[in-house]
């Protein structure tokens, strides 16, 4: 069940990304708002991998968790700077 849900979320993210790219927004910071959501998802998946007792190696969980944390920090900083800085 959880695997199917993750596949569905991934497919929705791909379709949404293709849709947004074809809309050709004028400001590239527009995509950082969606990056925050994706990095939160990766952060959650990494934490879930490390918390469960599945056969996945720990280094994969740490890598996904690290990508999620770093991406969330970078995208969050860009969005906050853009909103506060105008």
Backbone as CSV, one residue per row, in Angstrom:
resi,resn,N_x,N_y,N_z,CA_x,CA_y,CA_z,C_x,C_y,C_z
1,UNK,0.821,-1.196,0.000,0.000,0.000,0.000,0.865,1.260,0.000
2,UNK,1.868,1.307,0.897,2.724,2.491,0.969,3.553,2.646,-0.300
3,UNK,3.966,1.520,-0.875,4.763,1.583,-2.104,3.928,2.165,-3.238
4,UNK,2.684,1.733,-3.354,1.801,2.256,-4.399,1.542,3.749,-4.200
5,UNK,1.376,4.161,-2.951,1.149,5.572,-2.664,2.358,6.409,-3.058
6,UNK,3.559,5.916,-2.780,4.773,6.639,-3.152,4.915,6.726,-4.668
7,UNK,4.547,5.665,-5.377,4.597,5.685,-6.842,3.609,6.710,-7.392
8,UNK,2.415,6.752,-6.829,1.400,7.708,-7.278,1.868,9.142,-7.028
9,UNK,2.424,9.403,-5.846,2.920,10.745,-5.538,4.045,11.131,-6.497
10,UNK,4.936,10.207,-6.793,6.020,10.477,-7.733,5.506,10.796,-9.124
11,UNK,4.515,10.036,-9.594,3.946,10.289,-10.923,3.233,11.639,-10.980
12,UNK,2.520,11.979,-9.913,1.855,13.285,-9.862,2.894,14.406,-9.896
13,UNK,4.003,14.221,-9.186,5.066,15.229,-9.191,5.662,15.391,-10.587
14,UNK,5.837,14.286,-11.312,6.377,14.352,-12.672,5.415,15.089,-13.601
15,UNK,4.142,14.751,-13.527,3.139,15.409,-14.377,3.064,16.900,-14.045
16,UNK,3.080,17.238,-12.758,3.032,18.639,-12.351,4.258,19.397,-12.846
17,UNK,5.416,18.775,-12.770,6.643,19.413,-13.249,6.579,19.676,-14.748
18,UNK,6.133,18.688,-15.522,6.008,18.870,-16.971,5.021,19.993,-17.281
19,UNK,3.903,20.023,-16.559,2.911,21.077,-16.762,3.505,22.452,-16.472
20,UNK,4.250,22.564,-15.375,4.821,23.856,-15.004,5.894,24.309,-15.981
21,UNK,6.684,23.366,-16.492,7.719,23.727,-17.458,7.094,24.237,-18.752
22,UNK,6.000,23.624,-19.179,5.356,24.052,-20.421,4.655,25.401,-20.272
23,UNK,4.369,25.832,-19.049,3.726,27.134,-18.831,4.711,28.285,-18.985
24,UNK,6.012,27.993,-18.943,7.081,28.976,-19.146,6.929,30.200,-18.242
25,UNK,7.045,29.988,-16.923,6.921,31.142,-16.024,8.091,32.108,-16.214
26,UNK,7.834,33.384,-15.990,8.860,34.398,-16.194,9.919,34.371,-15.097
27,UNK,9.540,33.963,-13.906,10.452,33.991,-12.765,10.838,32.563,-12.376
28,UNK,12.125,32.202,-12.478,12.530,30.835,-12.135,12.372,30.509,-10.654
29,UNK,12.251,31.518,-9.803,12.034,31.268,-8.377,10.679,30.601,-8.162
30,UNK,9.810,30.709,-9.141,8.500,30.057,-9.092,8.634,28.573,-8.786
31,UNK,9.668,27.924,-9.331,9.847,26.492,-9.138,10.353,26.147,-7.746
32,UNK,10.939,27.100,-7.037,11.441,26.830,-5.694,10.309,26.540,-4.719
33,UNK,9.131,27.093,-4.959,7.992,26.780,-4.108,7.660,25.288,-4.186
34,UNK,7.765,24.709,-5.364,7.495,23.284,-5.523,8.674,22.440,-5.048
35,UNK,9.873,23.001,-5.129,11.050,22.305,-4.619,10.957,22.063,-3.127
36,UNK,10.384,23.006,-2.401,10.218,22.829,-0.959,9.370,21.595,-0.679
37,UNK,8.294,21.428,-1.420,7.442,20.246,-1.234,8.158,18.952,-1.565
38,UNK,8.917,18.954,-2.646,9.652,17.753,-3.046,10.703,17.399,-2.011
39,UNK,11.423,18.392,-1.499,12.455,18.108,-0.511,11.851,17.677,0.822
40,UNK,10.672,18.185,1.164,9.972,17.681,2.357,9.606,16.212,2.164
41,UNK,9.171,15.867,0.960,8.843,14.472,0.653,10.078,13.588,0.781
42,UNK,11.211,14.024,0.221,12.449,13.248,0.331,12.902,13.130,1.782
43,UNK,12.740,14.192,2.543,13.071,14.170,3.964,12.232,13.109,4.682
44,UNK,10.940,13.067,4.381,10.056,12.071,4.989,10.390,10.653,4.569
45,UNK,10.691,10.455,3.289,11.050,9.118,2.795,12.347,8.645,3.435
46,UNK,13.331,9.539,3.540,14.595,9.172,4.177,14.401,8.782,5.630
47,UNK,13.606,9.546,6.346,13.303,9.206,7.740,12.555,7.901,7.859
48,UNK,11.616,7.663,6.946,10.850,6.410,6.966,11.760,5.217,6.700
49,UNK,12.684,5.356,5.745,13.612,4.262,5.429,14.468,3.931,6.643
50,UNK,14.950,4.954,7.337,15.807,4.716,8.495,15.026,4.165,9.685
51,UNK,13.741,4.509,9.785,12.935,4.081,10.926,12.433,2.645,10.784
52,UNK,12.109,2.211,9.584,11.566,0.871,9.384,12.686,-0.157,9.320
53,UNK,12.315,-1.392,9.444,13.293,-2.494,9.417,13.270,-3.208,8.068
54,UNK,13.156,-2.452,6.996,13.155,-3.042,5.655,14.564,-3.447,5.261
55,UNK,14.723,-4.069,4.093,16.014,-4.548,3.627,16.842,-3.464,2.943
56,UNK,16.377,-2.236,2.984,17.105,-1.137,2.356,18.353,-0.816,3.183
57,UNK,19.508,-0.663,2.536,20.719,-0.295,3.287,20.578,1.081,3.943
58,UNK,21.208,1.245,5.094,21.110,2.515,5.821,21.679,3.689,5.038
59,UNK,22.712,3.453,4.227,23.332,4.574,3.523,22.369,5.216,2.533
60,UNK,21.427,4.430,2.001,20.430,5.002,1.088,19.508,5.942,1.857
61,UNK,19.078,5.500,3.030,18.234,6.355,3.865,18.936,7.637,4.266
62,UNK,20.213,7.526,4.668,20.976,8.721,5.036,21.147,9.662,3.844
63,UNK,21.391,9.110,2.662,21.573,9.929,1.466,20.289,10.679,1.113
64,UNK,19.165,9.978,1.116,17.885,10.625,0.802,17.545,11.664,1.864
65,UNK,17.794,11.332,3.125,17.542,12.277,4.209,18.417,13.520,4.059
66,UNK,19.684,13.340,3.717,20.601,14.464,3.530,20.175,15.342,2.352
67,UNK,19.795,14.715,1.239,19.317,15.482,0.080,18.075,16.282,0.459
68,UNK,17.167,15.659,1.195,15.957,16.354,1.623,16.249,17.542,2.519
69,UNK,17.138,17.352,3.491,17.464,18.437,4.419,18.162,19.586,3.696
70,UNK,19.195,19.271,2.911,19.939,20.324,2.217,19.072,21.055,1.192
71,UNK,18.271,20.314,0.447,17.387,20.945,-0.534,16.348,21.826,0.119
72,UNK,15.822,21.367,1.254,14.837,22.159,1.983,15.460,23.458,2.491
73,UNK,16.688,23.379,2.976,17.378,24.584,3.445,17.609,25.559,2.288
74,UNK,18.129,25.068,1.176,18.445,25.943,0.041,17.179,26.550,-0.556
75,UNK,16.188,25.717,-0.862,14.956,26.245,-1.459,14.216,27.152,-0.485
76,UNK,14.193,26.769,0.778,13.541,27.610,1.778,14.204,28.971,1.887
77,UNK,15.534,28.989,1.852,16.272,30.254,1.907,15.953,31.127,0.695
78,UNK,15.922,30.518,-0.478,15.635,31.276,-1.702,14.227,31.859,-1.661
79,UNK,13.261,31.050,-1.246,11.871,31.520,-1.203,11.710,32.623,-0.163
80,UNK,12.272,32.419,1.025,12.151,33.436,2.074,12.846,34.725,1.649
81,UNK,14.028,34.609,1.061,14.755,35.795,0.597,13.949,36.526,-0.474
82,UNK,13.312,35.776,-1.347,12.525,36.373,-2.433,11.275,37.062,-1.883
83,UNK,10.621,36.433,-0.901,9.401,37.014,-0.337,9.735,38.242,0.504
84,UNK,10.754,38.123,1.363,11.119,39.249,2.223,11.809,40.347,1.416
85,UNK,12.698,39.933,0.509,13.436,40.911,-0.291,12.595,41.578,-1.363
86,UNK,11.486,40.965,-1.705,10.589,41.549,-2.702,11.038,41.224,-4.049
